[in-house]
Amino acid sequence: MDLSVTLGRLQLKNPIMVASGTFGYAREMEGIVDVSRLGAVLPKTITAEPRVGNAPWRTVETSAGLLNAIGLDNDGVDAFLEHHLPYLKEVGTSIVVSVAGRTEDDFVKLAERVGSQDGVAAVELNLSCPNVSGGIDFGTNAESCRKVVAATRDRTDVPILAKLTPNVTRIADIAQGAADGGADAVCLINTVLGIAIDWRRRKPMLGNGMGGLSGPAIKPIALRCVYQVATAVDIPIIGIGGIADIDDVMEFLVAGASAVQIGTANYYDPTVSTRLVDQLPAALGEIDSDSVSAFIGTLNR
Ligand SMILES: Cc1cc2nc3c(=O)[nH]c(=O)nc-3n(C[C@H](O)[C@H](O)[C@H](O)COP(=O)(O)O)c2cc1C
C-alpha cells in the first residue's frame, strides 16, 4: 500500500494530519499518541507576540459540535522557536507551522522566520482570522488572499498552505486567489461562525460573544467546500472539518482532498488520528486500490 501524498512541494508519508489548535504543541500528547506515525503535525497557530486570548468562557459544547473563541492564545514566535520547535523536530514526522498576523507584512515576516528553520516542512497561513488593523479579512477577499500568499511565497522557499474560512459566499473564489498567489495547497475549512446563548442570563455564553463551530456537525459543510473547490480550482486540497472516522477520511479523499486534518475529535478521542492511519489500507482494499493518490478526487459526478 502506498499511503504517501503530494501537496505541491510538500510530500507526506500518509494523508492523516492533526489540525492546528487541537493538538497543543504536540508535547501535550506525549505518551498518548505515537505522533511519528502521523502524516504531519500542526501545532497551535503562532503570532509575532505572545497572546493571552479571549476572556472565558472560551469553549461551549453545543448539541452537535464544539463552539470556541480561544482568540489565538499562544506563546509567540520567540518561545515557539526556542522551546517548542526543538521538541517538534524530534517527533519523527513532518511539522507544518501555522502562523497568523494582523497585516500582510506580519504574515510575510513570520513565514520567512519560521520557514527558514530546519525541520519545518511547510507553513500554514491561518487566513481565517479578521485582519483588524486594515479592516480587511484576508480569507474573505480573493485579491487580499492572493496578495498575502504571493508576498509570502516571494520571500520564502518553504511550501505555503493557505487555510481558509467557510464563512464566505463563494469559497472557490478565495481558493482561486490562493492558487494565483502560488499556494502549494489550500486547507478547507476553519470553524463556522456561530453563537450560543444563555437565555436566562440574557447573555452569549462565550466571553467573545460569537465563536467558531467545529466537530461532526460541520462535516457536510467542509465536504461541500472541498467538493466546490476541487471542481473549480486546480490546487491540492487538505480537508478539515468534523472528521472522526475512516469513512469520513475516505469521503474527503474521494471528494478531492489530498490529505485531511483531524481537529475536534482529538479532544474526545485522542488516539483517533493514529487509528485512522491503521485503518486506511483496509479501506483502500475495499475498493481494490493500492494507493491513496490514485483514489483522490475520483468521485463520480
Ligand atoms: C479549540 C480549538 C482551537 C482552534 N485553534 C486553531 C488555531 O489556532 N489555528 C487554526 O488555524 N485553527 C484552529 N482551530 C480550527 C481547527 O484547526 C479546524 O480547522 C476546525 O476545528 C475544523 O475541524 P474539526 O471539525 O475537525 O475540529 C481550532 C479549533 C478548535 C476546536
The ligand as an SDF file (V2000), in Angstrom:
LIG
                    3D

 31 33  0  0  0  0  0  0  0  0999 V2000
  -10.3620   24.7400   20.4850 C   0  0  0  0  0  0  0  0  0  0  0  0
   -9.9790   24.9770   19.0500 C   0  0  0  0  0  0  0  0  0  0  0  0
   -8.8730   25.7900   18.7680 C   0  0  0  0  0  0  0  0  0  0  0  0
   -8.5020   26.0130   17.4350 C   0  0  0  0  0  0  0  0  0  0  0  0
   -7.4010   26.7850   17.1740 N   0  0  0  0  0  0  0  0  0  0  0  0
   -6.9880   26.9580   15.8920 C   0  0  0  0  0  0  0  0  0  0  0  0
   -5.8030   27.6760   15.5860 C   0  0  0  0  0  0  0  0  0  0  0  0
   -5.0590   28.1190   16.4620 O   0  0  0  0  0  0  0  0  0  0  0  0
   -5.4720   27.8360   14.2770 N   0  0  0  0  0  0  0  0  0  0  0  0
   -6.2310   27.3360   13.2510 C   0  0  0  0  0  0  0  0  0  0  0  0
   -5.8860   27.5120   12.0860 O   0  0  0  0  0  0  0  0  0  0  0  0
   -7.3680   26.6310   13.5230 N   0  0  0  0  0  0  0  0  0  0  0  0
   -7.7460   26.4360   14.8020 C   0  0  0  0  0  0  0  0  0  0  0  0
   -8.8770   25.6960   15.0620 N   0  0  0  0  0  0  0  0  0  0  0  0
   -9.6590   25.1650   13.9400 C   0  0  0  0  0  0  0  0  0  0  0  0
   -9.2790   23.7310   13.6170 C   0  0  0  0  0  0  0  0  0  0  0  0
   -7.9220   23.6200   13.2420 O   0  0  0  0  0  0  0  0  0  0  0  0
  -10.1690   23.1730   12.4770 C   0  0  0  0  0  0  0  0  0  0  0  0
   -9.9640   23.9250   11.3110 O   0  0  0  0  0  0  0  0  0  0  0  0
  -11.6540   23.2290   12.8240 C   0  0  0  0  0  0  0  0  0  0  0  0
  -11.8730   22.9420   14.1890 O   0  0  0  0  0  0  0  0  0  0  0  0
  -12.4940   22.2670   11.9830 C   0  0  0  0  0  0  0  0  0  0  0  0
  -12.0780   20.9360   12.1410 O   0  0  0  0  0  0  0  0  0  0  0  0
  -12.7660   19.9130   13.1950 P   0  0  0  0  0  0  0  0  0  0  0  0
  -14.2480   19.9860   12.9750 O   0  0  0  0  0  0  0  0  0  0  0  0
  -12.1720   18.5930   12.8850 O   0  0  0  0  0  0  0  0  0  0  0  0
  -12.3930   20.4070   14.5550 O   0  0  0  0  0  0  0  0  0  0  0  0
   -9.2590   25.4490   16.3810 C   0  0  0  0  0  0  0  0  0  0  0  0
  -10.3560   24.6300   16.6900 C   0  0  0  0  0  0  0  0  0  0  0  0
  -10.7210   24.3830   17.9880 C   0  0  0  0  0  0  0  0  0  0  0  0
  -11.8940   23.4930   18.2690 C   0  0  0  0  0  0  0  0  0  0  0  0
  1  2  1  0
  2  3  1  0
  2 30  2  0
  3  4  2  0
  4  5  1  0
  4 28  1  0
  5  6  2  0
  6  7  1  0
  6 13  1  0
  7  8  2  0
  7  9  1  0
  9 10  1  0
 10 11  2  0
 10 12  1  0
 12 13  2  0
 13 14  1  0
 14 15  1  0
 14 28  1  0
 15 16  1  0
 16 17  1  0
 16 18  1  0
 18 19  1  0
 18 20  1  0
 20 21  1  0
 20 22  1  0
 22 23  1  0
 23 24  1  0
 24 25  2  0
 24 26  1  0
 24 27  1  0
 28 29  2  0
 29 30  1  0
 30 31  1  0
M  END
$$$$
